[in-house]
Amino acid sequence: MGVLDGKVAVVTGGTSGIGARTATLFAAEGARVVIAGRRTEEGEKLAAEFGGTFVRTDVSVEADVEALIAHAVERYGRLDVLVNNAGDPGAGGSVADADLARFEQTFAVHLGGVLTGMKYASRVMLGQESGSIINIASTTARLGGWAGLGYSAAKAAVIQLTRGAAVELGEHGIRVNSISPGPILTGIFAKGAGMDAAEADRTAAAMESAFTAALEIYQPIHRAGTPDDVAQAALWLAGDGSAFVNGHDLAVDGGISAGRPASVALAERAKLAKAFADLRG
Ligand SMILES: NC(=O)c1ccc[n+]([C@@H]2O[C@H](COP(=O)([O-])OP(=O)(O)OC[C@H]3O[C@@H](n4cnc5c(N)ncnc54)[C@H](OP(=O)(O)O)[C@@H]3O)[C@@H](O)[C@H]2O)c1
């Protein structure tokens, strides 16, 4: 028996990375899954692999999101889970050089996509008086210096949008939660650096040792986060095991948001103690 037997799920940004792994895991756990993204070839190939369907969708276009949700309901008769996962590297740059058009586009994808997803999914879920909506935010919503300004600000807004939706929809049996992943081994970083999307997805796993080394002083669990780490959290939030969890932001970040590793803090303290000792002579 699967955790999601009988449920229907939509996963946006399902053509690669976290979304692709989430969709595959949900299908393996019994859900009928619709994935969405802009790359038709990748989407159709993956959907065929796990026995679901793909709908070409740009989440910054409201009509696309409306059609995506309508497809799921027409095809499977209901909607139990929506994972608002689609996202791109978004706007970066310094404050003084901020490009407002790029900011608006970043907000249209990361925040507008989440809002319209919830808008059309909630209309279906309200009729059923049940459902679970999972919005993918980020550790960068709370920490400066880890991602571009626009991306981080949009992710912070996703967490607050989640809370607002949770208190409204929770009264009608619909749970709304977010997940804040830390750095996860996917192609999003290479895409942000300008690499072709397919190549970025293909080469993501090869970055594992560089990732682990770069995170050593920040992340208490010393390994790179994987799409499966996030997918497993999404599975729990999607299933009935989390039936009393609503309005929560779940960190899946190896402890980055809890603080730096104790070994790093101890080494820093030892350095300071030595500096004091040297001062005294
Ligand atoms: N990797 C990390 O370290 C990390 C950390 C925290 C949060 N996140 C978040 O996790 C989510 C998934 O990212 P990922 O790391 O798995 O990267 P990824 O492999 O690049 O996946 C991003 C997905 O979003 C889709 N997408 C991008 N723009 C879209 C748009 N306008 N409309 C529809 N789909 C769009 C992409 O598909 P198409 O190209 O086919 O459109 C792709 O399926 C994103 O929201 C990201 O911000 C990632």
PDBQT file of the ligand as one rigid body, heavy atoms in Angstrom, charges set to zero:
ROOT
HETATM    1  N1  LIG A 301      18.305  23.479  -5.611  1.00  0.00    +0.000 N 
HETATM    2  C1  LIG A 301      18.314  24.219  -4.521  1.00  0.00    +0.000 C 
HETATM    3  O1  LIG A 301      19.372  24.391  -3.858  1.00  0.00    +0.000 OA
HETATM    4  C2  LIG A 301      17.039  24.855  -4.016  1.00  0.00    +0.000 A 
HETATM    5  C3  LIG A 301      17.028  25.366  -2.713  1.00  0.00    +0.000 A 
HETATM    6  C4  LIG A 301      15.882  25.966  -2.237  1.00  0.00    +0.000 A 
HETATM    7  C5  LIG A 301      14.755  26.061  -3.042  1.00  0.00    +0.000 A 
HETATM    8  N2  LIG A 301      14.793  25.560  -4.306  1.00  0.00    +0.000 N 
HETATM    9  C6  LIG A 301      13.576  25.672  -5.115  1.00  0.00    +0.000 C 
HETATM   10  O2  LIG A 301      13.182  24.389  -5.523  1.00  0.00    +0.000 OA
HETATM   11  C7  LIG A 301      12.397  24.501  -6.710  1.00  0.00    +0.000 C 
HETATM   12  C8  LIG A 301      12.900  23.496  -7.731  1.00  0.00    +0.000 C 
HETATM   13  O3  LIG A 301      14.207  23.867  -8.128  1.00  0.00    +0.000 OA
HETATM   14  P1  LIG A 301      15.347  22.805  -8.471  1.00  0.00    +0.000 P 
HETATM   15  O4  LIG A 301      16.481  23.068  -7.590  1.00  0.00    +0.000 OA
HETATM   16  O5  LIG A 301      14.781  21.467  -8.563  1.00  0.00    +0.000 OA
HETATM   17  O6  LIG A 301      15.819  23.346  -9.909  1.00  0.00    +0.000 OA
HETATM   18  P2  LIG A 301      15.546  22.814 -11.376  1.00  0.00    +0.000 P 
HETATM   19  O7  LIG A 301      16.019  21.418 -11.541  1.00  0.00    +0.000 OA
HETATM   20  O8  LIG A 301      16.087  23.854 -12.273  1.00  0.00    +0.000 OA
HETATM   21  O9  LIG A 301      13.962  22.775 -11.466  1.00  0.00    +0.000 OA
HETATM   22  C9  LIG A 301      13.199  23.927 -11.680  1.00  0.00    +0.000 C 
HETATM   23  C10 LIG A 301      11.897  23.495 -12.304  1.00  0.00    +0.000 C 
HETATM   24  O10 LIG A 301      11.044  24.642 -12.425  1.00  0.00    +0.000 OA
HETATM   25  C11 LIG A 301      10.595  24.710 -13.761  1.00  0.00    +0.000 C 
HETATM   26  N3  LIG A 301      10.359  26.109 -14.106  1.00  0.00    +0.000 N 
HETATM   27  C12 LIG A 301      11.211  27.152 -14.064  1.00  0.00    +0.000 A 
HETATM   28  N4  LIG A 301      10.591  28.275 -14.441  1.00  0.00    +0.000 NA
HETATM   29  C13 LIG A 301       9.317  27.928 -14.730  1.00  0.00    +0.000 A 
HETATM   30  C14 LIG A 301       8.173  28.639 -15.172  1.00  0.00    +0.000 A 
HETATM   31  N5  LIG A 301       8.205  29.965 -15.413  1.00  0.00    +0.000 N 
HETATM   32  N6  LIG A 301       7.025  27.957 -15.368  1.00  0.00    +0.000 NA
HETATM   33  C15 LIG A 301       6.968  26.632 -15.151  1.00  0.00    +0.000 A 
HETATM   34  N7  LIG A 301       8.002  25.902 -14.738  1.00  0.00    +0.000 NA
HETATM   35  C16 LIG A 301       9.169  26.560 -14.526  1.00  0.00    +0.000 A 
HETATM   36  C17 LIG A 301      11.638  24.026 -14.603  1.00  0.00    +0.000 C 
HETATM   37  O11 LIG A 301      11.059  23.444 -15.751  1.00  0.00    +0.000 OA
HETATM   38  P3  LIG A 301      11.124  24.040 -17.233  1.00  0.00    +0.000 P 
HETATM   39  O12 LIG A 301      12.527  24.479 -17.469  1.00  0.00    +0.000 OA
HETATM   40  O13 LIG A 301      10.684  22.872 -18.055  1.00  0.00    +0.000 OA
HETATM   41  O14 LIG A 301      10.141  25.163 -17.245  1.00  0.00    +0.000 OA
HETATM   42  C18 LIG A 301      12.068  22.900 -13.675  1.00  0.00    +0.000 C 
HETATM   43  O15 LIG A 301      11.202  21.809 -13.796  1.00  0.00    +0.000 OA
HETATM   44  C19 LIG A 301      12.499  25.955  -7.157  1.00  0.00    +0.000 C 
HETATM   45  O16 LIG A 301      11.354  26.670  -6.715  1.00  0.00    +0.000 OA
HETATM   46  C20 LIG A 301      13.716  26.460  -6.414  1.00  0.00    +0.000 C 
HETATM   47  O17 LIG A 301      13.687  27.855  -6.223  1.00  0.00    +0.000 OA
HETATM   48  C21 LIG A 301      15.897  24.944  -4.818  1.00  0.00    +0.000 A 
ENDROOT
TORSDOF 0
